[in-house]
Amino acid sequence: MALLAVAGASLDPAIVAPFGPLASQPERVEANFTRCGRGRGFACVVDGDTVRLGGRRVRIVGIDAPEIVHPQCPGEAALGQRAADRLVVLLNRGPFDMTAHRFNRTDKYGRDLMLLTRGETSIGQSLIDEGLAHRYLGMKRGWC
């Protein structure tokens, strides 16, 4: 997969909102999520758009949440913490499904790209609706 560069920013087409066919069988997830940290990790939230599940790293496809590790400003860091905390709450509301795109299954960092849904509700869209994530259309937008 090629990365495109626009005005110095990398463009990763793999994590754009899924267009086209999704894999036919979603994975059902039933786990108690925490924030990732020392001694925690089987099912944990890394940040507002990435989770760990066992040995897997899963990137929620189609969204971009504020950065926690390398924020551009203090406001982004604070919003990133809120997004991650909110994702823990959303994931712990009960079982949900993870569905991969049929063709783009991993991003440039090796994370599994998954659409997370509970019933007809997209968990990523919930974060967007609450102002805790942007729709990812191929380039990061600023939070500062």
Secondary structure, DSSP 8 states (H G I E B T S, - for coil): ---EEETTEEE-GGGS---S-B-SS-EEE----EE-BTTB-SEEEEETTEEEETTEEEEETTEE---SSS-SSHHHHHHHHHHHHHHHHHHTTS-EEEEEBSS--B-TTS-EEEEEEETTEEHHHHHHHTTS-EE-SSS-----
